[in-house]
Amino acid sequence: MYKIKLEQISPWGVNTVKDSFNKLPKTNHRDGEYRLRRYSKIKLSDTDDFKYMKMESEAFNQSAHYNQFQGGVDRKFEDIEDEVVHSGGMMEMCDTFLQSSGFSDDHEIEIHQMRIVTKNELTPVSPEGVHQDGYRFIAMVGINRYNITGGNLLVCKTYEGKPIVDFPLEDGEMIMLDDKAMWHNATQIKPISDAVQGWMDAFILTAK
């Protein structure tokens, strides 16, 4: 089984979800002013109308062992919109993630839809620093980068190791990690032009 793998979502698939990031809400969490987010658990649909469907809403809680920035507390986010869950892009992402990870079609996936906006000269993409997330496999999918530099994905073999991966995820690039074997982080972002706010859009898929 892979420790790290790069896949590609089609331009058509990216375009089916790109505009939905413009409606992501702020939250009252510690990073809620600059990391706009929706969150849902998704599984195989029990109807023929669409392939995947949302499960019942619940709070997201990540152990403080993995997230010392804001772990160990319930964080409530608005659900990912139905049209995004039922989109061609979501189907591509989920199909690729499950098939590449060796999971069955009906395996549960947790999905974060996130926009990180520039709030000053430098904005943290990963405020928790070098970390693992406590899952079996995770995937990060780049959707859009606007008026920013930085935001490079960093992947390391150990907590204190030097990155073996260091690059920005461009539109449709999907990097998958064995979360038990690898550690990850990201560099800060800053706007290219101070006159316009910049942002980075991505989906994060996880499965236990």
HELIX and SHEET records of a PDB file:
HELIX    1   1 PRO A   11  VAL A   17  1                                   7    
HELIX    2   2 LYS A   18  LYS A   23  5                                   6    
HELIX    3   3 ASP A   82  VAL A   85  1                                   4    
HELIX    4   4 GLY A   88  SER A  101  1                                  14    
SHEET    1   A 7 ILE A   4  GLN A   8  0                                        
SHEET    2   A 7 GLU A 173  ASP A 178 -1                                        
SHEET    3   A 7 PHE A 137  TYR A 146 -1                                        
SHEET    4   A 7 TRP A 199  ALA A 207 -1                                        
SHEET    5   A 7 ILE A 109  VAL A 117 -1                                        
SHEET    6   A 7 ARG A  35  LEU A  44 -1                                        
SHEET    7   A 7 TYR A  52  LYS A  54 -1                                        
SHEET    1   B 2 ILE A 148  GLY A 150  0                                        
SHEET    2   B 2 ILE A 189  PRO A 191 -1                                        
SHEET    1   C 3 VAL A 165  PHE A 167  0                                        
SHEET    2   C 3 LEU A 153  CYS A 156 -1                                        
SHEET    3   C 3 TRP A 183  ALA A 186 -1                                        
END                                                                             
